[in-house]
């Protein structure tokens, strides 16, 4: 239920952050009513804090008055995570974007939550290092947003998702209390792993305000290789064999013919071959890369891959990487609505999942452009339609239901990196037992008893 804000509450909000960092204007509120999904919810007010103390005061006040609070970064979320479904206030952390310190000896960087991932990497590259998680939205995605969804990206197949690179977090609890969780050490088994609990909690338990991240040395070299296939199953089988041989690629991407056509139209390059393409990157020392590439080529050929080409230099690497990054905007340009899912299955079940996506597309008459991080079984079916047309939305909902049911039957999960948010909240019971869901709800209740933080998300409260 939406709660109309009292004028006295509004005045106190403005008093905490100042008039330039506060708005109840309709146009600002509408801007914050959506992310990149179809979820909608208009806040009563938007604030742009510039310090941890301001966030602490905001949460103390909101908790006292039982007003919903939704933390937000840049808002490229694909699942409705930062959408204020129950009104209240949106706390936009994008103005808290300082790189606080860099510890070269321990390979750690201390940043505010509003730092954009590309901003962090631009700083690190000057030191010969990088932060490996690379979500497609990294040019706008804040580290706070990446932490809240445990974002991954193309290089997650080798380097893992965000939680692997988070050492410690400074958080503000719903009561306004501030605390550090986690550790600066490489390992620790001291008490509950609270940092892991907060990572991926989508702003439902606490507001992340600062993070100490692990970083890594930029590899000596990177080489990309692409191959085309005449059927999905061969591409899926090639993926499974490359991963099972321990060749450890840093990128392992699948793109179907519909996506390749969209990218070709969007970029002007021609990637229209067969039914699918695999894009693979190997990084490390020159000797390691040169040793792995022939083995990958051989495996691709054995699984009916054709027009197999290795990028000649960094320029060709970048061209292929940029083409893959263009997949989502290219598909989104073809229709009013592009609903991106990220069901994930064990790598051995990829051929079945890819074949099922083809079948579901034909069954419901819905265009589905599929790409994804197949090296870790993470598939992104993009369902294209016009959300204004009720009959189209109904078909899409049926297709999404079957996609999720199929992924779960294959031993998979609803989401590999986008989060549950609002879009997948009704499907949580497909994956989790009643006992598991109750445990999650109990944790939420214990930390946020008044349910002010991002209510209505993840099927919790």
C-alpha positions in Angstrom: 0.0 0.0 0.0 1.3 3.4 -1.0 1.8 5.9 1.9 1.4 9.6 1.2 4.2 11.5 2.7 3.4 14.1 5.4 4.7 17.7 4.7 6.6 17.5 8.0 8.4 14.4 6.7 9.2 16.1 3.4 10.6 19.1 5.2 12.9 16.9 7.3 14.1 15.1 4.1 15.0 18.4 2.6 16.7 19.4 5.8 19.0 16.4 5.7 20.3 16.6 2.2 19.6 20.2 1.2 17.2 21.6 -1.4 19.6 20.9 -4.3 19.7 17.2 -3.4 16.0 16.7 -3.0 12.9 16.7 -5.3 9.2 16.0 -5.2 8.8 17.3 -8.8 6.6 15.1 -10.9 9.2 14.8 -13.7 11.9 13.7 -11.4 9.6 11.2 -9.8 8.6 9.7 -13.2 12.3 9.4 -14.2 12.8 7.1 -11.2 9.6 5.1 -11.7 11.2 2.5 -14.0 14.4 0.6 -14.8 15.1 -1.4 -18.0 12.3 -3.8 -17.2 8.5 -3.4 -17.5 8.0 -2.9 -13.7 6.7 0.5 -12.7 6.3 2.5 -9.4 6.4 6.2 -8.8 8.2 7.5 -5.7 6.9 10.3 -3.6 10.3 11.9 -3.4 13.9 11.5 -4.7 17.0 12.3 -2.7 20.7 12.4 -3.8 22.8 12.1 -0.6 26.4 13.0 -0.6 27.6 11.3 2.6 27.1 8.2 4.7 25.9 10.4 7.6 23.1 11.7 5.4 22.0 8.2 4.4 22.0 7.2 8.1 19.8 10.1 9.0 17.5 9.4 6.0 17.0 5.7 7.0 16.5 6.6 10.7 13.7 9.0 9.7 12.1 6.6 7.2 12.2 3.7 9.7 10.6 5.9 12.4 7.8 7.0 10.0 7.5 3.6 8.3 8.2 5.0 4.8 9.5 2.7 2.1 13.1 3.4 0.9 14.5 2.1 -2.4 18.3 2.4 -2.9 19.3 3.1 -6.5 22.5 3.3 -8.6 22.3 4.1 -12.3 19.1 2.1 -12.8 20.1 -0.3 -15.7 18.6 -3.2 -13.8 16.6 -5.7 -15.9 14.4 -7.1 -13.2 12.6 -4.2 -11.5 15.0 -4.2 -8.5 15.3 -0.4 -8.0 11.7 0.4 -8.9 9.7 1.9 -6.0 6.6 -0.4 -6.1 5.1 1.1 -2.9 6.1 4.7 -3.4 8.1 6.2 -0.6 11.5 7.7 -1.4 14.3 6.7 -3.8 17.8 7.2 -2.5 20.1 7.7 -5.5 23.7 7.1 -4.5 25.2 8.2 -7.8 26.7 11.4 -6.3 28.8 9.3 -3.9 31.5 8.3 -6.4 34.9 8.9 -4.8 37.7 6.5 -5.1 38.8 6.7 -1.5 42.1 4.8 -1.6 44.1 2.2 -3.4 46.3 -0.4 -1.6 48.7 -1.7 -4.2 50.4 -4.0 -1.8 47.3 -5.9 -0.9 45.6 -5.5 -4.3 42.6 -3.7 -2.9 40.6 -0.5 -3.8 38.3 1.3 -1.5 35.4 3.1 -3.3 32.0 4.7 -2.6 28.9 2.9 -3.8 28.2 5.4 -6.6 31.5 4.7 -8.5 30.8 3.4 -12.0 32.7 0.2 -12.8 34.4 1.7 -15.9 35.5 4.6 -13.7 37.1 2.1 -11.3 38.8 0.3 -14.1 40.1 3.5 -15.8 41.8 4.2 -12.5 43.1 0.7 -12.1 44.4 0.3 -15.6 47.0 3.0 -14.9 48.3 0.8 -12.2 48.3 -2.3 -14.5 45.3 -3.8 -12.7 41.6 -4.3 -13.2 38.3 -5.2 -11.5 37.2 -8.4 -13.4 33.4 -8.4 -13.2 32.2 -6.8 -16.5 28.4 -6.5 -16.7 27.3 -5.2 -20.1 26.2 -2.0 -18.5 29.6 -1.4 -16.9 29.9 2.1 -18.5 27.0 3.2 -16.3 26.6 0.5 -13.7 27.6 1.6 -10.2 29.5 -0.7 -7.9 26.7 -0.5 -5.4 24.3 -1.8 -8.0 26.6 -4.6 -9.0 26.9 -5.6 -5.4 23.2 -5.5 -4.8 22.5 -8.0 -7.7 25.9 -9.8 -7.5 26.4 -8.9 -11.2 28.6 -11.0 -13.5 29.2 -10.3 -17.1 31.2 -12.0 -19.9 34.4 -12.7 -17.9 32.5 -14.3 -15.1 33.2 -17.7 -16.6 36.9 -17.4 -15.5 36.9 -14.7 -12.9 33.5 -15.2 -11.2 30.8 -12.8 -10.3 31.0 -9.7 -8.0 31.0 -11.5 -4.6 34.3 -13.1 -5.4 35.9 -9.6 -5.5 34.3 -8.0 -2.5 36.4 -8.0 0.6 34.4 -5.7 3.0 31.3 -3.4 2.9 30.3 -0.4 4.8 26.5 -0.5 5.1 23.7 1.4 6.7 21.0 -0.7 8.3 17.2 0.2 8.2 17.5 1.8 11.6 20.2 4.2 10.4 23.1 2.3 12.2 26.4 2.2 10.3 28.8 -0.7 10.3 31.5 -2.5 8.4 31.1 -6.1 7.5 33.6 -8.5 5.8 37.3 -8.4 6.2 40.5 -7.0 4.4 42.1 -10.4 4.6 42.1 -13.0 1.8 40.3 -15.5 4.0 38.4 -15.4 7.2 36.0 -17.8 9.0 35.2 -15.5 11.9 31.5 -15.7 12.4 28.7 -15.5 9.9 29.7 -14.2 6.4 27.5 -11.1 6.6 29.1 -9.5 3.5 27.9 -12.5 1.4 24.4 -12.1 2.9 24.2 -8.5 1.7 25.7 -9.1 -1.7 22.8 -10.1 -4.0 20.1 -9.0 -1.5 18.9 -6.2 -3.9 18.7 -3.5 -1.3 16.2 -5.4 0.9 18.5 -5.7 3.9 20.8 -2.7 4.0 22.2 0.2 1.9 25.7 -0.4 0.7 27.6 2.9 0.9 31.3 1.9 0.5 33.2 -1.2 -0.6 36.7 -2.6 -0.4 37.3 -4.6 -3.5 40.0 -7.1 -4.6 41.6 -6.3 -7.9 43.9 -8.3 -10.2 46.8 -7.8 -12.7 45.8 -7.2 -16.3 46.7 -10.3 -18.2 49.7 -10.2 -20.5 47.6 -10.9 -23.6 44.1 -11.7 -24.7 43.0 -13.4 -27.9 39.5 -14.0 -29.3 38.2 -16.7 -31.5 34.8 -17.0 -33.2 33.0 -19.8 -34.9 29.7 -20.3 -36.5 27.3 -23.3 -36.3 24.3 -24.5 -38.2 22.4 -25.7 -35.1 22.1 -24.7 -31.4 22.9 -28.2 -30.1 26.3 -28.3 -31.8 27.2 -24.9 -30.3 26.1 -26.1 -26.9 28.0 -29.3 -27.2 31.2 -27.4 -28.2 30.8 -25.2 -25.2 30.5 -28.2 -22.8 33.5 -29.9 -24.3 35.7 -26.8 -24.1 34.8 -26.2 -20.5 35.2 -29.9 -19.6 38.7 -30.0 -21.1 39.8 -27.4 -18.6 40.8 -24.8 -21.2 39.5 -22.1 -18.9 38.4 -19.4 -21.4 37.9 -15.9 -19.9 34.9 -15.3 -22.2 32.6 -18.0 -23.7 29.6 -16.4 -25.4 26.7 -17.7 -27.5 24.7 -15.6 -30.0 21.8 -16.9 -32.1 21.0 -16.0 -35.7 18.3 -13.5 -34.7 20.8 -11.7 -32.4 23.5 -11.8 -35.0 21.2 -10.2 -37.6 20.3 -7.5 -35.1 24.0 -6.8 -34.3 24.8 -6.7 -38.1 22.0 -4.1 -38.7 23.0 -2.1 -35.6 26.8 -2.0 -36.1 27.1 -2.3 -39.9 29.3 -5.4 -39.6 28.2 -8.7 -41.1 27.8 -11.5 -38.6 25.0 -13.4 -40.5 26.2 -17.0 -40.8 24.4 -20.2 -39.9 22.2 -20.5 -36.8 24.6 -19.4 -34.1 28.0 -18.1 -33.2 30.4 -18.8 -30.3 32.7 -16.1 -29.2 35.6 -17.2 -27.0 38.4 -15.3 -25.3 41.5 -16.8 -23.8 43.8 -14.6 -21.6 47.0 -15.0 -19.6 50.7 -15.3 -20.6 51.5 -15.5 -24.3 52.6 -19.1 -24.0 49.4 -20.1 -22.2 47.2 -18.4 -24.8 49.1 -19.8 -27.7 48.9 -23.3 -26.2 45.1 -23.2 -25.6 44.0 -21.7 -28.9 44.7 -24.7 -31.2 42.9 -27.0 -28.7 39.9 -24.7 -28.8 40.0 -24.6 -32.6 40.1 -28.4 -32.8 37.2 -28.8 -30.4 35.1 -26.3 -32.4 35.8 -28.1 -35.7 34.9 -31.5 -34.1 31.5 -30.0 -33.2 30.7 -28.8 -36.7 32.0 -25.2 -36.2 32.8 -23.4 -39.4 34.5 -20.1 -40.5 36.6 -20.4 -37.3 38.8 -17.3 -37.0 41.3 -16.1 -34.4 41.5 -12.3 -33.9 44.9 -11.1 -35.2 45.4 -8.3 -32.7 43.9 -6.1 -30.0 42.0 -4.1 -32.5 40.2 -7.2 -33.8 39.7 -8.4 -30.2 38.0 -5.1 -29.3 35.8 -5.2 -32.4 34.4 -8.7 -31.5 34.0 -7.7 -27.8 32.1 -4.6 -28.8 29.9 -6.5 -31.2 28.9 -8.8 -28.3 28.3 -5.9 -26.0 25.9 -4.4 -28.6 23.7 -7.5 -28.5 21.1 -6.1 -26.0 20.8 -2.6 -27.5 20.7 -4.1 -31.0 17.8 -6.4 -30.1 16.0 -3.7 -28.1 16.1 -1.4 -31.2 13.8 -3.9 -33.0 10.7 -3.6 -30.8 9.0 -1.4 -28.3 9.7 -3.9 -25.5 12.7 -6.2 -24.9 12.2 -8.5 -21.9 15.6 -9.9 -21.0 15.8 -13.1 -18.9 18.8 -14.9 -17.5 17.9 -18.4 -16.6 21.0 -20.4 -15.9 21.6 -24.2 -16.2 24.5 -26.6 -15.7 26.8 -26.4 -18.7 26.2 -30.0 -19.5 22.5 -29.2 -20.0 23.0 -26.3 -22.4 22.2 -28.1 -25.6 18.7 -29.0 -24.1 18.1 -25.5 -22.9 19.0 -23.9 -26.2 16.8 -26.4 -28.1 13.9 -25.6 -25.6 14.2 -21.9 -26.3 13.8 -22.5 -30.0 10.7 -24.7 -29.3 9.1 -22.2 -26.9 9.6 -19.3 -29.4 7.7 -21.3 -32.1 5.1 -22.6 -29.7 4.0 -19.1 -28.5 4.8 -17.1 -31.7 7.2 -14.9 -29.8 10.4 -13.6 -31.2 13.3 -14.6 -28.9 16.8 -13.4 -29.6 19.2 -15.4 -27.4 22.7 -14.7 -26.4 24.6 -15.3 -23.1 27.5 -16.4 -21.1 27.3 -20.1 -22.0 30.7 -20.9 -20.4 28.9 -20.8 -17.0 25.5 -21.8 -18.4 24.0 -18.3 -18.2 21.5 -17.8 -21.1 19.8 -14.5 -21.9 16.6 -15.0 -24.0 15.4 -11.6 -25.1 11.6 -11.7 -25.8 10.6 -8.9 -28.2 7.0 -7.5 -28.3 4.8 -4.5 -27.7 3.9 -4.3 -24.0 0.9 -2.0 -24.9 -0.8 -4.9 -26.6 -2.5 -7.2 -24.0 -2.5 -10.3 -26.2 1.2 -10.0 -26.9 2.0 -9.6 -23.2 -0.1 -12.7 -22.4 1.9 -14.8 -24.9 5.2 -13.5 -23.5 4.2 -14.4 -20.0 3.3 -17.9 -21.0 6.7 -18.2 -22.8 8.6 -16.9 -19.8 6.8 -19.3 -17.5 7.9 -22.2 -19.6 11.4 -20.9 -19.9 11.8 -20.8 -16.1 10.1 -24.2 -15.6 12.5 -25.7 -18.2 15.5 -24.2 -16.5 14.5 -25.5 -13.1 13.8 -29.0 -14.5 17.3 -29.0 -16.0 18.8 -28.3 -12.5 19.1 -24.6 -13.1 18.2 -21.3 -11.5 15.9 -18.4 -12.3 18.7 -15.8 -12.5 22.4 -16.0 -12.9 23.2 -12.3 -12.5 20.2 -10.0 -13.0 18.5 -10.7 -9.7 14.9 -11.4 -8.8 13.6 -7.9 -8.2 9.9 -7.7 -9.1 10.0 -9.5 -12.5 10.8 -12.9 -11.1 9.4 -12.7 -7.6 6.3 -14.8 -8.5 8.6 -17.7 -9.7 10.7 -18.0 -6.5 8.5 -21.0 -5.4 9.6 -22.9 -8.5 13.2 -22.9 -7.3 13.0 -22.7 -3.5 11.2 -24.9 -1.0 8.6 -23.4 1.4 11.2 -23.9 4.2 13.9 -22.0 2.3 11.5 -19.1 1.4 10.4 -18.9 5.0 14.1 -18.7 6.1 14.7 -15.8 3.7 11.6 -14.0 5.0 12.8 -14.6 8.6 16.1 -13.0 7.8 14.4 -10.0 6.2 12.1 -9.6 9.2 15.0 -9.8 11.7 17.0 -7.1 9.9 14.2 -4.9 8.6 11.2 -5.5 10.9 9.3 -2.5 9.5 9.9 -3.7 5.9 11.0 -0.2 4.7 13.9 -1.4 2.5 12.9 -2.1 -1.1 9.5 -3.8 -0.1 7.7 -6.0 -2.6 10.9 -7.5 -4.1 12.2 -11.1 -4.3 8.9 -12.5 -3.1 9.8 -11.7 0.5 7.4 -9.2 2.0 
